[in-house]
Every structure is written in structure tokens, then in C-alpha cells.
């Protein structure tokens, strides 16, 4: 097993951590009650009369120390103290290396602790891995839903760029570095393709990734893992959208606007529901996209580190 060394986040991607799912929030044991009425919209399909309505939590606790998931996303260099954050394991390109060449995507362990070397978890930290390719440029091709996406992969001595959330699907070149025994690994990125790749992969439950360098070629099929969650999509600052995924098909899933409590002490670490801002209907492929209303987007971005955030039913975490 080859474990990729951790590296340190660069300043130009800190906004991703600030805005991404889980920033400054944690799970809460609470009993949801009915959300107050407000402007709401149903998106992503028309629900059936039997669709299950899910209730927003009236409030949930904020974790002032930061979310374990975002803390564990440092992708450059060792931890300043020489160790990884407590309870967070780095992703590694774990696979049998006896039969190169190979190419695959891995998101490591899922929420239950089950591990699969070839599986991409939607919204989860992920790596592109290649083994047995000669020095020089590599072309990676991803096929999903009848569409083909091509990415130029450049082996480098040290990573200088952090992948975006929809890399492998946007044509942006990707760097990989040698982590030993001829194994090449990209930097970590949250696997969340933009449309139409997002829907194509969700509907099929998998995608094909292939790599070629000269006469050397490899291809593998990567299953999609769908844990329940929500995340802002790439390009949030220009097109504010949230991907909601992993809920039961047919669910009507609400999104709420929350603000930090006005009280003193512990009450200031509580996110209190202000209103429901919209709903998504969960289609059979269990991925829906919600477009944030302009007034709500202005509210949650006026102060990036401020008290307002969006949250999705049953998650009890800030999406922004």
C-alpha cells in the first residue's frame, strides 16, 4: 500500500473551505419540528402525491473549532506539528500495483469505514491515481452518460496547483506527482462534477476513466458512492447552486436560512432557523441541484465568515 503524503492548502483556495459543506458546523442530536412558513420553491422535478416531506431543524449547534472533514483536507506538506489532525486519515492510492499500467479515482473510506480503492464519493475528498506510465504528458479521458471529457495530466516534481471540484470534467489541466514505485497522484479535491456530468454519473452510478501516454494505455470503471449530503457547486460566486444528494428518491428536501443565535456564551454557538428558502424533489438518481435565490445569496455572502448560513434538512451542518 502506498500512502500519499499530506500537503498544505494554498491561500487561493481558502474560499473553497470557507464556503464548502461543513464549514464551522457539526452534527446535532435534535428533534426537528415544523419550519416557519416563508418563500419556498420546489425544484428538480415534480413530486408525486406520496412524496415524503422532510422537516428542517429549528436550530443546531455550531462547532467553533471547525469541521473535522475540512480540517483533514490539508493537501500539502506535513502538519505543522508533524502529524495529521486527530481522527483524520489521509487518502491514499491503495491498489494492487503488480499489474501496471493502471488509472483510477479513489475517495478512500466511506462514512461507515468501508474502503474501496476504486470508488468516487460524491462531495468527498478524492485523488486521481496512475501507475506504470512513462515520463511525459498523459491524457485522461472520462466517459459518462454518452459524453466524453478529456484532461491533460502533467507529471511534476511537486504539485503547484490544487484541483477544482469539477476537475476531470472541465478540460482544465491537472498536475500529478510521483509518490513512489512509479505511482502518480493528483492533489486532493472534492469530487463534484458540474452539469451535465453530475446527472449523467448519478443516473448510471459509475463512470469510466482511461489514460494514455504514447503507446501505454489503461482504463477502469469507477463506481459512484452516494452518501447523504449537500455542497455548493464550482463557480458558486457567479452561479450560486447547491447539490443535494443521497436522500431517498421521492423525498421533498427543504433548504433553510439560519443565523447565529443572539444570546451570550453557548447560545452564540447555535444556528437558528430564519425561514425556508426552497425545496428540491429527489429524483430516482438521488441527486438534485438547487439554485439559491438572489436575496438569500447576498445574505450569506455579505460576510463570508459571518452568522448567516444555509443548511439542508437532517444534515444539521452549514452548507455555506
C-alpha positions as CSV (number, residue, x, y, z in Angstrom):
1,X,0.0,0.0,0.0
2,X,1.3,3.4,-0.9
3,X,0.1,6.4,1.1
4,X,0.2,9.8,-0.4
5,X,1.9,12.4,1.8
6,X,-0.2,15.3,3.0
7,X,0.4,18.8,1.6
8,X,-0.6,22.2,2.8
9,X,-3.5,24.2,1.5
10,X,-2.7,27.3,-0.6
11,X,-4.3,30.8,0.1
12,X,-6.1,31.0,-3.2
13,X,-8.3,28.0,-2.3
14,X,-9.3,29.1,1.2
15,X,-12.6,30.4,-0.1
16,X,-13.5,26.8,-1.0
17,X,-13.0,25.7,2.5
18,X,-15.0,28.7,3.8
19,X,-17.9,28.1,1.6
20,X,-17.9,24.3,1.3
21,X,-20.2,21.9,3.2
22,X,-19.4,21.5,6.9
23,X,-17.5,24.8,7.5
24,X,-17.8,25.6,11.1
25,X,-20.7,23.2,11.9
26,X,-21.2,19.8,13.4
27,X,-24.0,17.2,13.8
28,X,-26.6,17.7,16.5
29,X,-28.9,15.4,18.3
30,X,-32.2,17.2,18.0
31,X,-35.9,16.6,17.3
32,X,-36.9,18.6,14.2
33,X,-40.2,20.5,14.3
34,X,-42.2,22.2,11.6
35,X,-40.3,25.0,9.8
36,X,-41.8,28.5,9.8
37,X,-43.5,29.5,6.6
38,X,-41.6,31.6,4.1
39,X,-40.8,31.9,0.4
40,X,-40.2,28.4,-0.9
41,X,-39.8,26.8,-4.3
42,X,-39.9,23.2,-5.5
43,X,-37.1,22.4,-8.0
44,X,-35.6,19.4,-9.8
45,X,-38.8,17.7,-10.9
46,X,-42.4,17.4,-9.8
47,X,-43.0,15.3,-6.7
48,X,-45.7,12.7,-6.5
49,X,-48.6,13.0,-4.0
50,X,-46.9,10.3,-2.0
51,X,-43.6,12.2,-1.7
52,X,-42.2,12.3,1.8
53,X,-41.8,15.8,3.3
54,X,-38.7,16.3,5.5
55,X,-38.6,18.9,8.2
56,X,-35.9,21.4,8.8
57,X,-34.3,21.6,12.3
58,X,-35.3,24.6,14.2
59,X,-31.7,25.0,15.4
60,X,-28.4,23.2,15.7
61,X,-25.1,23.6,17.4
62,X,-22.1,25.2,15.6
63,X,-18.7,23.7,16.1
64,X,-16.4,26.7,16.7
65,X,-13.2,24.6,16.3
66,X,-14.1,23.8,12.7
67,X,-15.4,20.7,11.0
68,X,-13.2,17.6,11.1
69,X,-13.7,17.0,7.4
70,X,-12.4,20.4,6.3
71,X,-9.6,20.2,8.8
72,X,-8.5,17.0,7.2
73,X,-8.4,18.4,3.7
74,X,-4.9,19.8,4.0
75,X,-3.2,18.5,0.9
76,X,0.3,19.9,1.0
77,X,3.3,19.1,3.3
78,X,3.2,17.7,6.8
79,X,1.1,19.1,9.6
80,X,3.0,21.9,11.4
81,X,3.2,19.7,14.5
82,X,4.4,16.8,12.3
83,X,1.2,14.7,12.5
84,X,-2.2,14.6,10.8
85,X,-5.3,16.1,12.5
86,X,-6.7,13.8,15.2
87,X,-9.1,11.3,13.8
88,X,-8.5,12.2,10.1
89,X,-6.8,9.6,7.9
90,X,-5.2,10.8,4.6
91,X,-6.5,9.4,1.3
92,X,-4.1,7.1,-0.4
93,X,-3.9,5.4,-3.8
94,X,-4.3,1.9,-2.4
95,X,-4.4,-0.8,-5.0
96,X,-2.5,-3.9,-6.2
97,X,0.4,-2.5,-8.1
98,X,1.6,-5.8,-9.6
99,X,-0.1,-5.3,-13.0
100,X,0.6,-1.8,-14.4
101,X,-0.5,0.3,-16.2
102,X,-3.5,1.4,-14.2
103,X,-5.6,4.5,-13.7
104,X,-8.4,5.0,-11.2
105,X,-10.1,7.5,-8.8
106,X,-10.4,6.9,-5.1
107,X,-12.2,8.7,-2.3
108,X,-10.9,6.4,0.4
109,X,-13.2,5.1,3.1
110,X,-16.9,5.9,3.2
111,X,-18.8,7.1,6.3
112,X,-19.2,3.6,7.6
113,X,-15.5,2.9,7.4
114,X,-15.8,0.6,4.4
115,X,-12.9,1.1,2.0
116,X,-12.6,0.6,-1.8
117,X,-9.6,1.6,-3.8
118,X,-11.7,2.3,-6.9
119,X,-14.7,4.3,-5.9
120,X,-15.6,8.0,-6.1
121,X,-17.7,9.5,-3.3
122,X,-19.8,12.5,-4.3
123,X,-18.8,15.5,-2.3
124,X,-15.9,13.6,-0.8
125,X,-12.1,14.3,-0.9
126,X,-10.7,12.3,-3.9
127,X,-7.5,11.5,-5.7
128,X,-6.7,10.7,-9.4
129,X,-4.1,7.8,-9.4
130,X,-2.0,6.4,-12.2
131,X,0.6,3.7,-12.1
132,X,3.1,2.3,-14.7
133,X,3.1,5.3,-17.1
134,X,6.3,6.5,-18.8
135,X,7.6,10.1,-18.1
136,X,5.9,12.8,-20.1
137,X,2.4,14.2,-20.7
138,X,-0.6,11.9,-20.1
139,X,-4.1,12.3,-21.5
140,X,-7.0,11.2,-19.2
141,X,-10.5,10.6,-20.7
142,X,-13.6,10.3,-18.7
143,X,-16.8,8.8,-20.2
144,X,-20.2,9.3,-18.6
145,X,-23.7,9.2,-20.0
146,X,-22.5,9.0,-23.6
147,X,-20.3,12.1,-23.2
148,X,-16.5,12.2,-23.2
149,X,-14.3,14.6,-21.1
150,X,-10.6,15.0,-21.8
151,X,-8.0,16.3,-19.4
152,X,-4.3,16.8,-19.9
153,X,-2.3,15.4,-17.0
154,X,1.2,16.7,-16.3
155,X,3.7,14.8,-14.1
156,X,5.6,17.3,-11.9
157,X,8.2,17.1,-9.2
158,X,6.0,19.0,-6.7
159,X,2.3,20.0,-7.0
160,X,1.8,23.7,-7.6
161,X,-2.0,23.8,-8.2
162,X,-4.9,22.5,-6.3
163,X,-7.6,20.7,-8.3
164,X,-11.1,22.2,-8.6
165,X,-14.3,20.4,-7.6
166,X,-15.3,19.6,-11.1
167,X,-11.8,18.6,-12.4
168,X,-11.7,15.7,-14.9
169,X,-14.8,17.2,-16.5
170,X,-13.9,20.9,-17.2
171,X,-10.8,20.5,-19.5
172,X,-8.5,22.2,-17.0
173,X,-5.0,20.6,-16.9
174,X,-4.3,18.6,-13.8
175,X,-0.9,18.0,-12.1
176,X,0.2,14.7,-10.6
177,X,3.4,13.9,-8.6
178,X,5.4,10.7,-8.1
179,X,4.7,9.3,-4.7
180,X,6.9,6.3,-5.1
181,X,7.2,3.0,-7.0
182,X,6.0,4.7,-10.2
183,X,2.7,5.8,-8.7
184,X,1.4,9.2,-9.7
185,X,-1.2,11.0,-7.6
186,X,-3.1,14.3,-8.0
187,X,-3.8,16.8,-5.2
188,X,-6.9,16.1,-3.2
189,X,-10.2,17.7,-4.5
190,X,-13.9,17.3,-3.6
191,X,-15.4,15.1,-6.3
192,X,-18.4,17.1,-7.5
193,X,-18.7,17.3,-11.3
194,X,-20.6,20.2,-12.9
195,X,-23.7,19.5,-15.1
196,X,-24.3,17.6,-17.3
197,X,-21.7,15.2,-15.9
198,X,-23.2,15.3,-12.4
199,X,-26.6,13.9,-13.6
200,X,-25.0,11.5,-16.1
201,X,-22.8,9.9,-13.5
202,X,-25.6,9.8,-10.9
203,X,-28.0,8.1,-13.3
204,X,-25.5,5.4,-14.3
205,X,-23.9,5.1,-10.8
206,X,-20.4,4.9,-12.3
207,X,-18.1,6.4,-14.9
208,X,-15.1,5.2,-17.0
209,X,-11.7,6.7,-16.7
210,X,-8.9,6.0,-19.2
211,X,-5.3,7.3,-19.5
212,X,-2.9,7.2,-22.4
213,X,0.8,8.2,-22.8
214,X,2.3,7.2,-26.1
215,X,1.6,3.5,-26.6
216,X,0.7,2.9,-22.9
217,X,-3.0,2.8,-22.2
218,X,-5.1,1.8,-19.2
219,X,-8.8,2.0,-18.4
220,X,-11.1,1.3,-15.4
221,X,-14.7,1.6,-14.3
222,X,-15.2,3.8,-11.2
223,X,-18.4,3.2,-9.1
224,X,-20.1,6.3,-7.6
225,X,-20.7,6.4,-3.8
226,X,-23.7,8.4,-2.7
227,X,-23.7,9.3,1.0
228,X,-26.4,11.8,2.2
229,X,-25.1,15.3,1.9
230,X,-25.1,18.8,0.2
231,X,-22.4,21.0,-1.1
232,X,-22.0,24.3,-3.1
233,X,-21.0,23.7,-6.7
234,X,-18.0,25.1,-8.6
235,X,-18.5,28.7,-9.7
236,X,-20.7,29.5,-6.6
237,X,-19.7,33.2,-6.8
238,X,-21.2,33.5,-10.3
239,X,-23.9,30.9,-10.2
240,X,-25.0,30.1,-6.7
241,X,-26.1,26.4,-6.7
242,X,-26.2,23.7,-4.2
243,X,-26.0,20.0,-5.0
244,X,-28.2,17.9,-2.7
245,X,-27.7,14.1,-2.8
246,X,-28.1,10.7,-1.2
247,X,-31.7,11.2,0.1
248,X,-34.4,8.7,-0.8
249,X,-35.9,9.1,-4.2
250,X,-39.2,10.9,-3.9
251,X,-38.2,13.0,-0.8
252,X,-39.0,16.7,-0.8
253,X,-35.9,18.2,0.8
254,X,-36.1,21.7,2.2
255,X,-33.2,24.2,2.4
256,X,-33.2,26.7,5.3
257,X,-31.6,30.0,6.1
258,X,-30.0,30.1,9.5
259,X,-28.4,32.7,11.7
260,X,-26.1,32.5,14.7
261,X,-28.0,33.0,18.0
262,X,-28.1,36.5,19.6
263,X,-27.5,35.2,23.1
264,X,-24.3,35.2,25.1
265,X,-21.9,32.3,25.8
266,X,-23.1,28.9,24.4
267,X,-26.1,30.4,22.8
268,X,-23.9,32.2,20.3
269,X,-22.8,28.8,19.0
270,X,-26.4,27.9,17.9
271,X,-27.7,28.3,14.4
272,X,-31.3,29.3,14.5
273,X,-33.7,28.8,11.6
274,X,-34.9,32.1,10.0
275,X,-37.0,30.7,7.1
276,X,-37.3,28.0,4.5
277,X,-35.9,29.3,1.2
278,X,-36.7,26.5,-1.1
279,X,-37.1,22.7,-1.7
280,X,-35.7,20.1,-4.1
281,X,-37.5,16.9,-5.1
282,X,-35.2,13.9,-5.0
283,X,-35.3,12.2,-8.4
284,X,-34.7,8.5,-9.0
285,X,-30.9,9.1,-9.4
286,X,-30.9,10.8,-6.0
287,X,-29.0,14.0,-7.0
288,X,-30.8,17.4,-7.3
289,X,-29.5,20.9,-7.8
290,X,-30.9,23.9,-6.0
291,X,-30.4,27.5,-7.3
292,X,-30.1,29.9,-4.4
293,X,-32.5,32.9,-4.6
294,X,-30.5,36.2,-5.2
295,X,-31.6,37.8,-1.9
296,X,-30.5,34.7,0.1
297,X,-27.2,34.6,-1.8
298,X,-26.5,38.2,-0.9
299,X,-27.3,37.5,2.7
300,X,-24.9,34.5,3.1
301,X,-22.1,36.1,1.2
302,X,-22.2,39.6,2.6
303,X,-19.9,38.4,5.4
304,X,-18.2,35.2,4.3
305,X,-17.3,34.3,7.9
306,X,-20.5,35.9,9.4
307,X,-23.5,34.5,11.1
308,X,-25.7,33.5,8.2
309,X,-25.6,30.1,6.5
310,X,-27.7,27.7,4.5
311,X,-28.5,24.1,5.8
312,X,-30.4,21.2,4.4
313,X,-32.9,19.0,6.3
314,X,-31.5,16.3,8.5
315,X,-27.9,17.3,8.0
316,X,-27.6,20.0,10.8
317,X,-24.5,21.4,9.1
318,X,-23.8,24.7,7.3
319,X,-23.6,24.4,3.5
320,X,-22.0,27.9,3.3
